[in-house]
Amino acid sequence: MDFLKTIMLDKKIGATIRKIEDLNEAIHHPNIGTIFLLGADINVLPSIIKKIQADNKILMVHLDMLEGVGKDKAGIHLLARMGLRGLVTTKPNLVKFASAEGMTVIQRLFVLDSESVKTGIKMASTVKPHAVEILPATVPRFVIQDMKDALGIPVLGGGLLKTEEDVRLALSKGIDAVSTSLRHLWDMYY
C-alpha cells in the first residue's frame, strides 16, 4: 500500500480533532484529506465514520483515547465491524490486532531521547505498522532518517507545531506529513 497516497491522499497536512464539535470544519476544509480523531466515544463513532466516508475523507482514530471500547482484540474487531479502517496507537499489541483485521495502522512514538528512538524502532520493526508518527514533530533530522532507514515506512510528525515555519522545517527534515489541530496550518498548500 502506498500510505501517503491512499491514507494521506497525497497531502502533507492532516487535521487533528480533539472535540467532535470541530469535526465539520475539518471535513469541509479543502486542504484536508485525513482526519486524526483524538477524542470520541463508541456511541458517536458510527455516525462519524459514516459522515467522513461520505465526504471521501480518511479517518484515523487514536484508539488509546477512544472511550467505551476495549483496548484489546475484541474491541478492535468491533471497530472493524463498524467500518473503521484506520487506527493510531502507542500500543504494539493493538497494532498487530488492527493489522489482522485489515486496518491501516499508525504506531505513535514519543521521542524523548536516543534510547526512545532505539526502542521505537525495535517495537515498530516487530509489529510492522503502515507508518509511524513521532512526537514531537520538531525532532532532529537524524531521528527521522534513522526511523526511515530502519523501518522503510512513512514517518509522520505531530505535536509542537505552531507556525508555518515549524511545518516547513519538519517537512524539510524528512517527515512525510504532519498532523495538527491548529486551523491556520490547515491552510498551507503542499
matplotlib code that plots the C-alpha trace (Angstrom):
import matplotlib.pyplot as plt

x = [0.0, 1.2, 0.4, 1.0, -1.3, -4.1, -4.2, -2.8, -4.3, -1.1, -1.5, 1.2, -1.1, -3.8, -6.3, -6.2, -9.6, -9.9, -13.6, -16.5, -17.8, -14.7, -15.2, -17.3, -14.6, -12.1, -14.5, -15.3, -11.7, -10.4, -6.8, -7.6, -7.9, -7.1, -8.7, -7.0, -9.6, -8.2, -11.4, -14.7, -16.6, -18.0, -21.6, -20.9, -18.2, -20.5, -22.0, -18.6, -17.3, -20.3, -20.0, -16.3, -16.5, -19.4, -17.2, -14.4, -12.0, -9.9, -10.5, -7.7, -8.9, -6.5, -7.6, -5.8, -8.1, -11.4, -13.8, -16.2, -14.3, -11.9, -8.3, -8.0, -8.6, -12.4, -12.5, -10.6, -12.8, -15.9, -14.4, -13.6, -17.2, -18.4, -16.4, -13.4, -10.5, -7.6, -6.2, -3.4, -2.0, 1.0, 0.5, 2.3, -0.2, -3.0, -1.0, -1.0, -4.7, -5.7, -3.5, -5.0, -8.4, -7.2, -7.0, -4.3, -2.3, 0.0, 2.3, 2.6, 6.1, 7.2, 10.8, 12.3, 16.0, 18.2, 17.0, 13.4, 14.4, 16.0, 13.0, 10.6, 12.4, 12.6, 8.9, 7.8, 10.1, 8.4, 4.7, 5.0, 2.6, 1.9, 3.5, 4.9, 4.0, 6.7, 6.0, 7.1, 7.5, 10.3, 12.9, 16.3, 16.8, 18.8, 15.9, 13.7, 16.4, 17.2, 13.5, 13.1, 16.3, 15.4, 11.7, 11.2, 7.8, 6.5, 7.3, 4.6, 5.1, 2.7, 2.9, 4.7, 3.9, 2.8, 3.8, 4.0, 7.8, 7.6, 5.7, 8.1, 11.1, 9.6, 8.9, 12.4, 13.9, 12.3, 8.9, 6.5, 3.4, 2.2, -1.0, -2.1, -5.1, -4.2, -6.6, -4.3, -1.8, -4.5, -4.5, -0.9, -0.5, 1.9]
y = [0.0, 3.5, 5.0, 8.6, 8.3, 6.1, 7.4, 10.9, 11.4, 13.0, 15.8, 16.8, 18.1, 16.1, 17.6, 16.6, 16.8, 16.6, 17.6, 16.3, 19.8, 20.6, 17.8, 19.6, 22.2, 19.5, 17.6, 20.7, 22.0, 21.8, 21.1, 18.3, 14.7, 12.9, 13.4, 12.2, 11.8, 12.1, 12.3, 10.5, 7.6, 4.4, 5.8, 8.6, 6.8, 5.0, 8.3, 9.9, 7.0, 7.3, 11.1, 11.1, 8.3, 10.0, 13.1, 10.9, 11.7, 9.3, 8.7, 7.6, 7.1, 7.2, 4.1, 4.9, 8.0, 6.4, 5.8, 2.9, 0.2, -2.4, -1.9, -5.5, -7.9, -8.0, -4.2, -3.8, -6.5, -4.5, -1.3, -3.1, -4.4, -0.7, 0.1, 1.8, 1.4, 3.2, 3.3, 5.2, 3.7, 3.7, 0.0, -2.6, -5.4, -3.2, -2.6, -6.4, -6.9, -4.0, -5.2, -8.7, -7.0, -5.4, -1.9, 0.7, 1.3, 4.1, 3.4, 6.6, 7.0, 9.6, 10.6, 11.8, 10.7, 8.4, 5.4, 6.1, 6.2, 2.8, 1.4, 2.8, 1.4, -2.0, -2.0, -0.9, -3.4, -6.1, -5.2, -3.7, -0.7, 1.0, 4.3, 5.7, 9.1, 10.7, 13.2, 15.9, 16.7, 19.0, 16.2, 16.4, 15.3, 12.2, 10.8, 10.9, 9.4, 6.7, 5.7, 5.7, 3.8, 1.1, 0.8, 1.7, 3.2, 6.8, 8.9, 11.4, 14.1, 15.6, 17.9, 21.2, 22.7, 26.2, 28.2, 27.6, 27.7, 24.9, 22.8, 23.6, 22.8, 19.4, 18.5, 19.7, 17.3, 14.3, 14.0, 12.8, 14.5, 16.2, 16.2, 19.4, 20.8, 24.4, 25.6, 28.2, 25.4, 23.5, 26.3, 25.5, 24.1, 21.3]
z = [0.0, -0.8, 2.6, 1.5, -1.5, 0.0, 3.6, 3.4, -0.1, -1.3, 1.3, 3.7, 6.5, 8.3, 10.8, 14.4, 16.0, 19.8, 20.1, 18.0, 17.6, 15.5, 13.1, 10.4, 9.9, 9.1, 6.9, 4.8, 4.6, 1.0, 2.0, 4.5, 3.3, 6.5, 9.9, 13.1, 15.8, 19.3, 21.3, 21.0, 22.4, 20.9, 20.9, 18.3, 16.3, 13.8, 12.7, 12.5, 10.3, 8.0, 7.7, 7.0, 4.5, 2.7, 2.2, 0.8, 3.6, 5.6, 9.3, 11.6, 15.2, 18.1, 19.9, 23.1, 23.5, 22.3, 25.2, 25.6, 23.7, 25.0, 24.1, 23.0, 20.2, 20.7, 20.8, 17.6, 15.9, 16.9, 15.4, 12.2, 12.0, 12.4, 9.3, 10.9, 8.5, 10.4, 13.9, 15.7, 18.8, 21.1, 22.0, 19.9, 20.6, 19.2, 16.0, 15.5, 16.2, 13.9, 11.1, 11.4, 10.9, 7.7, 9.2, 8.3, 11.5, 12.6, 15.5, 17.6, 19.2, 21.7, 21.1, 24.4, 23.9, 21.9, 23.9, 23.0, 19.3, 19.5, 21.4, 19.0, 16.0, 17.7, 18.6, 15.1, 13.4, 15.4, 14.8, 11.3, 11.3, 8.0, 9.2, 12.4, 13.9, 16.0, 18.7, 18.8, 15.1, 16.0, 16.5, 14.9, 11.3, 12.3, 14.3, 11.2, 9.0, 11.5, 11.6, 7.8, 7.2, 9.8, 9.1, 5.4, 6.1, 6.2, 9.2, 10.3, 12.8, 15.4, 18.3, 18.9, 15.5, 16.0, 12.9, 9.1, 9.5, 12.1, 9.5, 6.7, 8.9, 10.0, 6.3, 5.2, 7.8, 6.1, 7.9, 5.2, 6.6, 9.8, 11.9, 13.6, 15.4, 14.5, 11.9, 10.3, 9.5, 7.6, 5.0, 3.9, 0.5, -0.3]

ax = plt.figure().add_subplot(projection="3d")
ax.plot(x, y, z, "-o")
ax.set_aspect("equal")
plt.show()
